[in-house]
Amino acid sequence: MSDFDQQIFRLPRPLRLESGAVLPHVEVAYHTYGRLNASRDNVVWVCHALTANADVLSWWPGLFGEDTHFDPADWFIVCANILGSCYGSTGPLTPNPETEEVAYQQFPLLTIRDLVSAHEALREHLALTRINTLIGGSLGGQQAVEWAIQRPELFENLVLLATSARHSAWGIAFNEAQRLAIQADPTYNTATPNSGAAGLRAARAVALLSYRSYEAYGQAQTEPDDTVLTDFRASSYQRYQGDKLVARFNAHSYVTLSRAMDSHNVGRGRGGVKAALGRIRARTLVIGITSDVLFPPSEQQLLARHIQGAMYAEMGSQYGHDGFLIETAQITHFLKRFFAPSHVSQLAPEFSN
C-alpha cells in the first residue's frame, strides 16, 4: 500500500461545508510513502501549510525521506492536498464535472473544519483505524489540532509546530492585507486561471514579512554596496519570491485558503478554546520558534498549557515562522526526545507543561 505518484480519491457523497454550502463533487489528491506494517500501527499523517502540496518529501526534506526521522522505510506516511488548493484537490479552478463551469471567486467559503472533513473521508477510504503520529505546522498545525479534537481516540501522538488554537487578529490582518493586494489587481475579477497574478505577486511580498524576521533580512538582504540608491537587494528578493509563487499557485486558491486560515478557532461551538483543547487525548509535542512574528511562541505555549500532558519546546532560529520548514535538525532533536522511552525523565529545561 504505497505509491510515490500522486493519487486521487473521489468522495462517494457530496461534502456539506460548515457554512451550509455543499460541494457536490470532491476530489482529494494525496501521496503515500512506505508500507503499512503487519499491525498497521506505523501511520504518520502530515497536514501541509498554505501553498504546499501533498508531496511532503519535496518540501520537508531533512524531516521526511530516506535517513530522516520519518523514513518511509519505517513509516507509512500520508499527506493529502487540502481542499481549495491547486495541486489536485477540488478548488476554485476545478471545473464542475456536470457543467464544466469553473467557480473562481464564487467558490464557497472553506473552514479548517472543512479541510479536516476531507482528510477524515480519505482516512476512512484508506481504512486506517489508528494513526501513530499526526503532524503539521502553521495552517497544517491548525488542521492537525482541529482533527485531534474531533477524533481524540484516533491519534496516538500529535506534533504541532508554529501554530495556534485560534487564528489571531494579527494573523487575520496580515491575510486581509494580502487579499486587498489581490483584489486591487483589476484582472482578478476576470474568469481566467491566471487572473489576479500581479496581486498575488504583491500578496506574497507582504506575506514574506510575516514568515521571516528582521535578523534574517538583515543578514541575507542588506545591500553590500553603499552607493546603491534604488533596486536594493531586499527589493529584488521580494519581487523574486512573488514571481516564484505566481509560477506555481493562483490567486483564487490563495484567497480561499487564507480565509480558511482566518476561520480557525477550535473553541467555536465547544465552550471555548480551553474546553476544546481538553478533549485531545494524543501525547502531544508543541514546538514554537523564538523569532516567529506570525505565530509567536505565546500561542504554542497556550496550546501546551491546555492540552493534557503536552510538552513544549522552543527553537532558537533567525528564520522566523519559516523555521518550521528550515530547522529540521532542531525539530529532529526534539522529536527524538519526545519519542524516546522514558522521555519524561530526559526532558531538558526547554520543555515545560
C-alpha positions in Angstrom: 0.0 0.0 0.0 2.4 2.7 -1.2 2.7 4.9 -4.3 5.1 7.8 -4.7 2.9 9.1 -7.5 0.0 11.3 -6.6 -3.3 9.5 -6.3 -6.9 10.9 -6.4 -9.7 9.9 -4.0 -13.2 10.9 -5.0 -15.6 11.3 -2.1 -18.5 9.0 -2.5 -21.0 11.7 -1.5 -21.4 15.5 -1.5 -19.5 17.3 1.2 -21.6 19.7 3.3 -19.4 22.6 4.5 -19.5 24.3 7.8 -21.1 27.3 6.2 -24.0 25.2 5.0 -22.9 25.2 1.4 -22.4 21.9 -0.4 -19.6 20.7 -2.7 -21.3 18.1 -4.8 -18.2 16.6 -6.3 -15.0 16.5 -4.3 -11.6 15.0 -5.1 -8.6 14.8 -2.8 -5.1 14.4 -4.1 -2.7 12.6 -1.9 0.6 10.8 -1.7 1.7 7.8 0.4 5.2 6.6 1.1 6.4 3.4 2.7 4.2 0.5 3.7 1.8 -0.4 6.5 3.4 -2.9 8.9 1.5 -6.1 9.9 0.0 -4.4 13.0 -1.0 -1.3 11.0 0.4 1.0 13.7 3.1 2.9 11.8 1.0 5.6 10.1 2.2 9.2 10.0 -0.2 11.7 8.6 1.2 15.1 7.5 -1.0 18.2 7.2 0.5 20.8 4.9 0.5 24.6 5.1 -0.9 27.3 2.9 0.8 26.9 -0.5 2.4 23.4 -0.1 1.2 20.2 -1.8 0.8 16.5 -1.0 4.4 15.6 -1.8 5.9 16.1 1.6 9.2 14.6 0.6 9.7 17.6 -1.7 9.0 20.4 0.8 10.0 19.0 4.2 13.4 17.4 3.4 15.5 16.7 6.4 12.4 15.5 8.3 10.8 13.2 5.8 12.7 10.9 3.4 15.5 8.4 3.4 17.7 8.5 6.6 15.5 11.1 8.3 13.3 10.9 11.4 10.3 9.9 9.3 11.9 7.5 6.9 9.5 5.7 4.5 11.5 2.5 5.3 10.0 2.6 8.8 6.7 4.6 8.4 3.6 4.6 6.2 3.3 8.3 5.5 0.2 10.0 4.2 -0.1 13.6 3.0 -3.2 15.0 1.4 -3.5 18.2 -0.6 -6.1 20.4 1.1 -9.4 21.4 -0.3 -9.2 24.8 -2.0 -5.7 24.3 -3.2 -4.4 24.0 -6.8 -2.4 20.8 -6.5 -5.0 18.2 -7.4 -7.8 18.6 -4.8 -11.0 20.3 -5.5 -10.6 24.1 -5.5 -11.7 27.4 -7.1 -10.3 26.4 -10.6 -11.7 22.9 -10.6 -14.4 22.5 -13.4 -17.7 21.2 -12.3 -17.9 17.8 -13.9 -21.5 18.2 -14.8 -21.4 21.8 -16.2 -17.7 22.3 -16.9 -18.0 25.7 -15.3 -15.3 27.0 -13.0 -16.2 28.7 -9.8 -13.3 31.2 -9.5 -14.5 33.8 -6.8 -17.8 32.0 -6.4 -16.1 29.0 -4.8 -17.7 28.6 -1.3 -16.1 29.5 1.9 -14.0 26.8 3.4 -13.0 26.5 7.0 -10.3 24.5 8.7 -13.0 22.1 9.8 -14.0 21.5 6.2 -10.3 20.7 5.3 -10.4 18.2 8.1 -13.6 16.6 6.9 -11.9 15.8 3.6 -8.9 14.3 5.5 -11.3 12.2 7.5 -13.1 10.9 4.4 -9.7 9.9 2.9 -8.7 8.2 6.1 -11.8 6.1 6.0 -11.2 5.3 2.4 -7.7 4.1 3.3 -9.1 2.0 6.2 -6.7 3.5 8.7 -8.1 2.9 12.1 -5.2 4.3 14.1 -2.6 7.0 13.3 0.6 6.8 15.2 1.6 10.5 14.6 -0.3 13.4 13.2 2.0 16.4 12.4 1.6 19.8 10.9 3.0 23.3 11.0 1.2 26.7 10.5 -2.1 26.1 8.7 -1.2 22.4 8.7 -1.0 22.6 12.5 -4.4 24.2 12.6 -5.8 21.2 10.7 -4.0 18.8 13.0 -5.2 20.3 16.3 -8.7 20.5 14.9 -8.7 16.9 13.8 -7.2 15.7 17.1 -10.1 17.4 18.9 -12.7 15.9 16.6 -11.3 12.4 16.8 -9.4 12.1 20.1 -9.3 8.3 20.0 -7.7 8.1 16.6 -4.3 9.6 17.2 -1.5 8.3 19.4 0.9 11.2 19.0 0.3 14.8 17.9 3.1 17.2 16.9 2.2 20.9 16.4 4.7 23.4 15.1 4.3 27.2 14.8 0.6 27.1 15.0 -2.3 28.2 17.2 -5.7 27.2 18.7 -7.3 30.3 17.1 -6.0 32.5 14.3 -5.1 35.8 15.8 -6.3 39.3 14.9 -2.7 39.9 13.9 -2.7 36.9 11.5 -6.1 37.8 10.1 -4.9 41.4 9.4 -1.9 40.0 7.5 -4.2 37.8 5.5 -6.6 40.7 4.8 -3.7 42.9 3.6 -2.7 40.1 1.1 -6.3 39.7 -0.1 -6.6 43.5 -0.6 -3.5 43.3 -2.8 -5.0 40.6 -4.9 -8.4 42.3 -5.1 -6.7 45.5 -6.2 -5.5 43.7 -9.3 -8.1 44.6 -12.0 -7.7 41.2 -13.6 -8.8 39.3 -10.5 -12.5 39.7 -11.5 -11.9 38.2 -14.9 -12.8 34.5 -15.4 -9.3 33.2 -16.3 -7.0 30.8 -14.4 -4.2 33.5 -14.3 -6.4 36.3 -13.1 -5.0 38.2 -10.1 -1.4 37.2 -10.8 0.0 40.7 -10.2 -2.0 41.0 -7.0 -0.8 37.5 -5.9 2.8 38.7 -6.5 2.3 41.6 -4.2 0.5 39.5 -1.6 3.4 37.1 -1.4 5.7 40.1 -0.8 3.5 41.1 2.2 3.4 37.5 3.5 7.1 37.1 3.5 7.4 39.9 6.1 5.4 37.7 8.4 7.3 34.5 7.5 10.8 35.7 8.1 12.4 38.1 10.7 14.3 41.3 11.0 17.5 39.4 11.6 17.1 37.1 8.6 16.5 40.0 6.2 19.4 41.9 7.8 21.8 39.0 7.3 20.8 37.9 3.8 19.3 41.0 2.1 21.3 44.0 3.4 22.8 45.9 0.4 26.6 45.4 0.4 27.2 48.4 -1.9 26.8 51.8 -0.1 26.5 53.7 -3.4 23.2 52.0 -4.4 20.2 54.3 -4.3 17.5 52.1 -5.8 16.7 48.5 -6.7 18.1 47.2 -3.4 18.8 43.6 -2.8 15.8 43.3 -0.4 13.6 44.8 -3.1 14.8 42.3 -5.7 14.2 39.4 -3.2 10.6 40.4 -2.7 10.0 40.5 -6.4 11.7 37.2 -6.9 9.7 35.5 -4.3 6.5 36.9 -5.7 7.3 35.6 -9.2 8.1 32.2 -7.8 4.7 31.9 -6.2 2.8 33.2 -9.2 4.6 30.5 -11.3 3.2 27.7 -9.2 0.0 28.9 -7.4 -3.1 31.0 -8.2 -4.8 34.0 -6.6 -8.2 32.2 -6.2 -6.8 29.4 -4.1 -4.7 31.9 -2.1 -7.8 33.9 -1.2 -9.8 30.8 -0.4 -7.1 29.2 1.9 -6.2 32.5 3.6 -9.9 32.8 4.5 -9.9 29.2 5.8 -7.0 30.1 8.0 -8.9 33.1 9.4 -11.8 30.8 10.4 -9.6 28.7 12.7 -11.0 28.7 16.2 -11.1 25.3 18.0 -13.3 26.8 20.7 -16.1 27.7 18.3 -19.3 25.9 19.5 -17.3 23.9 22.1 -17.4 26.2 25.1 -14.1 28.0 24.3 -10.5 27.1 23.5 -9.6 25.6 26.8 -12.5 23.2 26.8 -11.8 22.2 23.2 -8.1 21.5 23.8 -9.1 19.5 26.8 -10.7 16.9 24.5 -7.3 15.9 23.0 -6.0 12.5 24.2 -2.9 12.2 22.0 0.5 12.5 23.5 1.4 16.0 22.3 4.6 17.9 21.5 4.2 21.6 20.7 7.1 23.5 19.1 7.5 27.2 19.0 10.0 29.4 17.3 11.6 32.3 19.1 11.6 34.7 16.1 8.1 33.8 14.8 6.1 37.0 14.5 3.1 35.4 12.7 2.6 32.7 15.3 4.6 33.9 18.3 5.6 31.4 21.0 2.9 32.5 23.3 0.4 30.8 21.0 2.2 27.5 21.2 2.6 27.9 25.0 -1.2 28.3 25.2 -1.7 25.0 23.3 0.8 23.2 25.5 -0.8 24.6 28.7 -4.3 23.4 27.8 -3.6 20.0 26.1 -3.4 17.4 28.8 0.2 16.3 29.4 1.5 18.2 26.4 5.2 19.1 26.2 6.6 22.3 24.9 9.8 23.0 23.1 11.1 26.3 21.6 13.6 26.6 18.8 16.1 29.4 18.5 16.1 30.5 14.9 16.7 33.6 12.8 14.3 32.4 10.1 11.0 33.4 11.8 7.9 31.4 11.0 9.6 29.6 8.1 11.9 28.0 10.7 9.4 25.1 11.0 10.4 24.2 7.4 14.1 25.0 7.7 15.2 24.0 11.2 14.8 20.3 10.6 17.8 19.3 12.7 16.4 21.1 15.8 12.9 19.5 15.1 14.5 16.1 14.8 16.3 16.7 18.1 13.0 17.4 19.9 11.2 14.5 18.2 13.8 12.0 19.3 13.5 13.1 22.9 9.7 13.1 22.6 9.6 9.6 21.3 12.4 8.2 23.4 11.5 5.6 26.0 11.3 7.2 29.5 11.2 10.6 27.8 9.7 12.2 30.9 12.9 11.8 32.9 15.0 13.0 30.0 13.3 16.3 29.3 15.6 19.4 29.2 14.6 22.8 30.6 13.3 23.9 27.2 10.4 21.6 27.7 7.6 22.6 30.0 4.0 21.8 30.6 
